[in-house]
Amino acid sequence: MNTFSWILLATLGGACICGYTLLLLQSIRQHKQITDLQAQLDVFVDTSINVARSVDRLVHNGGSDKLVNVASRRWILQEAKSRLNGGESLLDIATPLGLSKDEVRLLNTQLH
């Protein structure tokens, strides 16, 4: 084999290695996206079930005073988000605001 053949073989080998490396990096990125989407889906499903239960209770029990609690929970979640954006820890925020387990999980998935 002459020098040109060795250079061609090395170039093709380098191109194959670069291609496999790019495929591996893309696969890792997509795996992370799928994992994040799965975590968000889990939170969404749990939250949807809780919302359905709450609506069911409202329909069967009546009472508009519970709707005020829903609005105040939204405010609490907004307050938690603003504190998180301000640099506070999620654990330091959750207890004083009285966040439920689902709310903490929702905020945690929004951070990542």
SULDAVEN-V614319 format. One record per backbone hydrogen bond with DSSP energy under -0.5 kcal/mol. CO is the residue of the C=O (numbers start at 1). NH is the residue of the N-H. E is the energy in kcal/mol with one decimal. If there is no record, write none. Layout:
BEGIN
co = (CO | CO)
nh = (NH | NH)
e = (E | E)
END
This chain:
BEGIN
co = (2 | 3 | 4 | 5 | 6 | 7 | 8 | 9 | 10 | 11 | 12 | 13 | 14 | 15 | 16 | 17 | 18 | 19 | 20 | 21 | 22 | 23 | 24 | 25 | 26 | 27 | 28 | 29 | 30 | 31 | 32 | 33 | 34 | 35 | 36 | 37 | 38 | 39 | 40 | 41 | 42 | 43 | 44 | 45 | 46 | 47 | 48 | 49 | 50 | 51 | 52 | 53 | 54 | 55 | 56 | 57 | 58 | 64 | 64 | 65 | 66 | 67 | 68 | 69 | 70 | 71 | 72 | 73 | 74 | 75 | 76 | 77 | 78 | 79 | 80 | 81 | 82 | 83 | 84 | 89 | 90 | 91 | 92 | 93 | 94 | 94 | 95 | 100 | 101 | 102 | 103 | 104 | 105 | 106 | 107 | 108)
nh = (6 | 7 | 8 | 9 | 10 | 11 | 12 | 13 | 14 | 15 | 16 | 17 | 18 | 19 | 20 | 21 | 22 | 23 | 24 | 25 | 26 | 27 | 28 | 29 | 30 | 31 | 32 | 33 | 34 | 35 | 36 | 37 | 38 | 39 | 40 | 41 | 42 | 43 | 44 | 45 | 46 | 47 | 48 | 49 | 50 | 51 | 52 | 53 | 54 | 55 | 56 | 57 | 58 | 59 | 60 | 61 | 62 | 67 | 68 | 69 | 70 | 71 | 72 | 73 | 74 | 75 | 76 | 77 | 78 | 79 | 80 | 81 | 82 | 83 | 84 | 85 | 86 | 88 | 87 | 93 | 94 | 95 | 96 | 97 | 98 | 99 | 98 | 104 | 105 | 106 | 107 | 108 | 109 | 110 | 111 | 112)
e = (-1.6 | -2.3 | -2.4 | -2.5 | -2.5 | -2.3 | -2.5 | -2.3 | -2.5 | -2.4 | -2.3 | -2.4 | -2.4 | -2.4 | -2.6 | -2.2 | -2.5 | -2.3 | -2.4 | -2.5 | -2.4 | -2.3 | -2.2 | -2.2 | -2.5 | -2.2 | -2.0 | -2.1 | -2.4 | -2.3 | -2.4 | -2.6 | -2.3 | -2.1 | -2.3 | -2.5 | -2.4 | -2.0 | -2.5 | -2.8 | -2.3 | -2.7 | -2.7 | -2.3 | -2.1 | -2.6 | -2.6 | -2.2 | -2.3 | -2.8 | -2.4 | -2.5 | -2.4 | -2.6 | -2.5 | -3.1 | -2.0 | -0.9 | -0.6 | -0.8 | -1.4 | -1.8 | -2.2 | -2.1 | -1.8 | -1.8 | -2.3 | -2.5 | -2.3 | -2.6 | -2.5 | -2.5 | -2.4 | -2.2 | -2.5 | -2.5 | -1.1 | -2.1 | -1.6 | -1.3 | -2.4 | -0.9 | -0.5 | -1.8 | -0.9 | -2.2 | -0.7 | -2.2 | -2.3 | -2.4 | -2.4 | -2.5 | -2.2 | -1.6 | -1.3 | -1.0)
END
